[in-house]
């Protein structure tokens, strides 16, 4: 009887080890996808800031799809590494009409030794998708050559005057664009 109880205890311990590795992998995947999307959001705000008053398409930047994503992979790799994992799959995606990034990771650590054979060399894998969603509405009558009023998630209106715009006048990137994990 004692042998059976010990075996069951070790089996539960093995499953707990696997669950812990899986949770760590999911956290790393979430962090990697969010880092990529936040990097792209920052690129969007930088591009918006550079285009206001310089081109007639600056309002298009507020749609959230004008980024190149040049630094997104690097941001995902860095956050995965901070979580003791490696990005093994990465790419842009779209969820409900919003751009984003999908990251698949593998932990650098294994599940560990247990009574279940093979766990000592098994790495946990997980994936996550993060999206960038615009928070601001601009009326269809908005003219890029005249002052424009943005309504961002019901907050106070933000007025942008392309003739009187200075770098640094935009609010924080999180006011203009939301970054979140996709369901």
C-alpha positions as a LaTeX table, in Angstrom:
\begin{tabular}{lrrr}
\hline
Residue & $x$ (\AA) & $y$ (\AA) & $z$ (\AA) \\
\hline
Unk1 & 0.00 & 0.00 & 0.00 \\
Unk2 & 2.82 & 2.40 & 0.88 \\
Unk3 & 4.45 & 1.69 & $-2.50$ \\
Unk4 & 1.24 & 2.56 & $-4.34$ \\
Unk5 & 0.85 & 5.79 & $-2.38$ \\
Unk6 & 4.46 & 6.75 & $-3.11$ \\
Unk7 & 3.99 & 6.00 & $-6.80$ \\
Unk8 & 0.83 & 8.15 & $-6.90$ \\
Unk9 & 2.61 & 10.97 & $-5.05$ \\
Unk10 & 5.51 & 10.88 & $-7.52$ \\
Unk11 & 3.09 & 10.80 & $-10.44$ \\
Unk12 & 1.30 & 13.91 & $-9.11$ \\
Unk13 & 4.67 & 15.55 & $-8.64$ \\
Unk14 & 5.57 & 14.81 & $-12.29$ \\
Unk15 & 2.30 & 16.34 & $-13.50$ \\
Unk16 & 2.90 & 19.38 & $-11.30$ \\
Unk17 & 6.38 & 19.78 & $-12.82$ \\
Unk18 & 4.89 & 19.62 & $-16.32$ \\
Unk19 & 2.17 & 22.13 & $-15.41$ \\
Unk20 & 4.74 & 24.48 & $-13.94$ \\
Unk21 & 6.87 & 24.30 & $-17.11$ \\
Unk22 & 3.77 & 24.88 & $-19.25$ \\
Unk23 & 2.78 & 27.94 & $-17.18$ \\
Unk24 & 6.29 & 29.34 & $-17.52$ \\
Unk25 & 6.19 & 28.77 & $-21.26$ \\
Unk26 & 2.82 & 30.52 & $-21.58$ \\
Unk27 & 4.10 & 33.50 & $-19.60$ \\
Unk28 & 7.12 & 33.73 & $-21.91$ \\
Unk29 & 4.94 & 33.50 & $-25.02$ \\
Unk30 & 2.58 & 36.19 & $-23.70$ \\
Unk31 & 5.52 & 38.46 & $-22.90$ \\
Unk32 & 7.11 & 37.93 & $-26.32$ \\
Unk33 & 3.90 & 38.66 & $-28.25$ \\
Unk34 & 3.13 & 41.74 & $-26.13$ \\
Unk35 & 6.69 & 43.05 & $-26.56$ \\
Unk36 & 6.41 & 42.73 & $-30.35$ \\
Unk37 & 3.06 & 44.53 & $-30.42$ \\
Unk38 & 4.29 & 47.29 & $-28.10$ \\
Unk39 & 7.33 & 47.83 & $-30.31$ \\
Unk40 & 5.05 & 48.17 & $-33.34$ \\
Unk41 & 2.79 & 50.56 & $-31.39$ \\
Unk42 & 5.79 & 52.74 & $-30.61$ \\
Unk43 & 6.71 & 52.70 & $-34.30$ \\
Unk44 & 3.15 & 53.79 & $-35.13$ \\
Unk45 & 3.33 & 56.75 & $-32.77$ \\
Unk46 & 6.77 & 57.75 & $-34.07$ \\
Unk47 & 5.49 & 57.58 & $-37.66$ \\
Unk48 & 2.37 & 59.53 & $-36.77$ \\
Unk49 & 4.43 & 62.21 & $-35.09$ \\
Unk50 & 6.74 & 62.52 & $-38.11$ \\
Unk51 & 3.88 & 62.71 & $-40.61$ \\
Unk52 & 1.66 & 65.33 & $-38.89$ \\
Unk53 & 1.94 & 68.51 & $-40.90$ \\
Unk54 & 4.35 & 66.86 & $-43.33$ \\
Unk55 & 1.98 & 64.72 & $-45.39$ \\
Unk56 & $-1.74$ & 64.44 & $-46.08$ \\
Unk57 & $-1.91$ & 60.80 & $-44.97$ \\
Unk58 & $-1.10$ & 61.36 & $-41.30$ \\
Unk59 & $-4.66$ & 60.46 & $-40.25$ \\
Unk60 & $-4.11$ & 56.99 & $-41.75$ \\
Unk61 & $-1.51$ & 56.29 & $-39.05$ \\
Unk62 & $-4.33$ & 56.37 & $-36.48$ \\
Unk63 & $-5.84$ & 53.24 & $-38.06$ \\
Unk64 & $-2.98$ & 51.24 & $-36.57$ \\
Unk65 & $-1.68$ & 49.47 & $-39.64$ \\
Unk66 & 1.11 & 51.69 & $-40.97$ \\
Unk67 & 4.01 & 50.10 & $-39.09$ \\
Unk68 & 6.70 & 47.92 & $-40.66$ \\
Unk69 & 7.32 & 45.84 & $-37.54$ \\
Unk70 & 11.08 & 46.10 & $-38.08$ \\
Unk71 & 11.91 & 45.86 & $-34.37$ \\
Unk72 & 9.09 & 43.53 & $-33.34$ \\
Unk73 & 11.05 & 40.27 & $-33.66$ \\
Unk74 & 13.95 & 41.69 & $-31.65$ \\
Unk75 & 11.58 & 42.80 & $-28.90$ \\
Unk76 & 9.94 & 39.35 & $-28.83$ \\
Unk77 & 13.33 & 37.60 & $-28.69$ \\
Unk78 & 14.50 & 39.83 & $-25.84$ \\
Unk79 & 11.42 & 39.25 & $-23.66$ \\
Unk80 & 11.43 & 35.52 & $-24.36$ \\
Unk81 & 15.09 & 35.37 & $-23.33$ \\
Unk82 & 14.28 & 37.28 & $-20.14$ \\
Unk83 & 11.82 & 34.47 & $-19.40$ \\
Unk84 & 14.37 & 31.70 & $-20.12$ \\
Unk85 & 12.81 & 30.81 & $-23.47$ \\
Unk86 & 13.53 & 31.02 & $-27.20$ \\
Unk87 & 11.20 & 32.23 & $-29.95$ \\
Unk88 & 10.79 & 29.37 & $-32.42$ \\
Unk89 & 7.95 & 30.84 & $-34.48$ \\
Unk90 & 7.04 & 34.44 & $-35.11$ \\
Unk91 & 5.01 & 36.49 & $-37.54$ \\
Unk92 & 2.48 & 39.21 & $-38.13$ \\
Unk93 & $-1.19$ & 38.35 & $-37.91$ \\
Unk94 & $-4.60$ & 39.97 & $-37.86$ \\
Unk95 & $-7.35$ & 39.41 & $-35.31$ \\
Unk96 & $-10.80$ & 40.95 & $-35.74$ \\
Unk97 & $-9.40$ & 43.45 & $-38.23$ \\
Unk98 & $-6.58$ & 44.54 & $-35.90$ \\
Unk99 & $-2.90$ & 43.92 & $-36.71$ \\
Unk100 & $-0.74$ & 42.04 & $-34.29$ \\
Unk101 & 1.94 & 39.42 & $-33.80$ \\
Unk102 & 1.97 & 35.72 & $-32.95$ \\
Unk103 & 4.93 & 34.31 & $-31.04$ \\
Unk104 & 5.64 & 30.63 & $-30.41$ \\
Unk105 & 8.30 & 29.84 & $-27.82$ \\
Unk106 & 10.12 & 26.90 & $-26.32$ \\
Unk107 & 11.59 & 26.98 & $-22.83$ \\
Unk108 & 15.34 & 26.63 & $-22.44$ \\
Unk109 & 14.75 & 24.47 & $-19.38$ \\
Unk110 & 13.17 & 21.04 & $-19.32$ \\
Unk111 & 10.33 & 19.60 & $-17.31$ \\
Unk112 & 12.96 & 17.81 & $-15.21$ \\
Unk113 & 13.56 & 14.34 & $-13.83$ \\
Unk114 & 10.55 & 12.37 & $-12.73$ \\
Unk115 & 9.19 & 8.84 & $-12.70$ \\
Unk116 & 7.82 & 9.43 & $-16.19$ \\
Unk117 & 10.50 & 8.57 & $-18.76$ \\
Unk118 & 11.55 & 11.33 & $-21.18$ \\
Unk119 & 10.62 & 14.35 & $-19.07$ \\
Unk120 & 14.27 & 15.14 & $-18.37$ \\
Unk121 & 14.71 & 16.22 & $-22.01$ \\
Unk122 & 11.22 & 17.63 & $-22.69$ \\
Unk123 & 10.91 & 21.40 & $-23.20$ \\
Unk124 & 7.60 & 23.20 & $-22.79$ \\
Unk125 & 6.14 & 25.09 & $-25.76$ \\
Unk126 & 3.45 & 27.74 & $-25.94$ \\
Unk127 & 2.16 & 30.43 & $-28.25$ \\
Unk128 & 0.38 & 33.75 & $-27.87$ \\
Unk129 & $-1.01$ & 36.49 & $-30.07$ \\
Unk130 & $-1.06$ & 40.18 & $-29.20$ \\
Unk131 & $-2.93$ & 42.84 & $-31.17$ \\
Unk132 & $-2.75$ & 46.59 & $-31.58$ \\
Unk133 & $-6.13$ & 48.34 & $-31.54$ \\
Unk134 & $-6.68$ & 52.05 & $-32.20$ \\
Unk135 & $-8.36$ & 53.83 & $-29.30$ \\
Unk136 & $-9.21$ & 57.06 & $-31.13$ \\
Unk137 & $-12.00$ & 57.96 & $-33.51$ \\
Unk138 & $-11.68$ & 60.57 & $-36.20$ \\
Unk139 & $-14.74$ & 61.76 & $-38.08$ \\
Unk140 & $-14.91$ & 61.04 & $-41.82$ \\
Unk141 & $-15.03$ & 64.78 & $-42.45$ \\
Unk142 & $-11.60$ & 65.29 & $-40.83$ \\
Unk143 & $-9.24$ & 67.30 & $-43.02$ \\
Unk144 & $-5.52$ & 66.51 & $-42.52$ \\
Unk145 & $-4.68$ & 70.15 & $-43.30$ \\
Unk146 & $-6.88$ & 71.56 & $-40.52$ \\
Unk147 & $-7.07$ & 70.99 & $-36.76$ \\
Unk148 & $-8.49$ & 67.55 & $-35.96$ \\
Unk149 & $-10.19$ & 66.49 & $-32.73$ \\
Unk150 & $-9.58$ & 62.92 & $-31.59$ \\
Unk151 & $-11.90$ & 61.16 & $-29.17$ \\
Unk152 & $-9.95$ & 58.35 & $-27.52$ \\
Unk153 & $-11.98$ & 55.77 & $-25.56$ \\
Unk154 & $-14.36$ & 58.40 & $-24.25$ \\
Unk155 & $-11.59$ & 60.49 & $-22.70$ \\
Unk156 & $-11.04$ & 64.19 & $-23.11$ \\
Unk157 & $-10.76$ & 65.27 & $-26.74$ \\
Unk158 & $-7.24$ & 65.60 & $-28.12$ \\
Unk159 & $-6.77$ & 68.34 & $-30.68$ \\
Unk160 & $-4.03$ & 68.08 & $-33.25$ \\
Unk161 & $-3.30$ & 71.14 & $-35.38$ \\
Unk162 & $-0.94$ & 70.18 & $-38.20$ \\
Unk163 & 0.12 & 73.84 & $-38.63$ \\
Unk164 & 1.06 & 74.20 & $-34.96$ \\
Unk165 & 2.39 & 70.74 & $-34.12$ \\
Unk166 & 5.67 & 70.12 & $-32.33$ \\
Unk167 & 7.34 & 66.75 & $-31.70$ \\
Unk168 & 6.33 & 65.62 & $-28.23$ \\
Unk169 & 2.81 & 67.09 & $-28.49$ \\
Unk170 & 1.18 & 63.67 & $-28.84$ \\
Unk171 & $-0.10$ & 61.90 & $-25.73$ \\
Unk172 & 1.44 & 58.63 & $-24.57$ \\
Unk173 & 1.24 & 55.75 & $-27.05$ \\
Unk174 & $-1.12$ & 53.87 & $-24.70$ \\
Unk175 & $-3.69$ & 56.67 & $-25.08$ \\
Unk176 & $-3.74$ & 56.30 & $-28.86$ \\
Unk177 & $-3.41$ & 52.51 & $-29.22$ \\
Unk178 & $-4.25$ & 49.55 & $-26.98$ \\
Unk179 & $-2.01$ & 46.48 & $-26.96$ \\
Unk180 & $-3.54$ & 43.31 & $-25.56$ \\
Unk181 & $-3.48$ & 39.55 & $-25.87$ \\
Unk182 & $-6.00$ & 38.07 & $-28.27$ \\
Unk183 & $-8.54$ & 35.65 & $-26.86$ \\
\hline
\end{tabular}
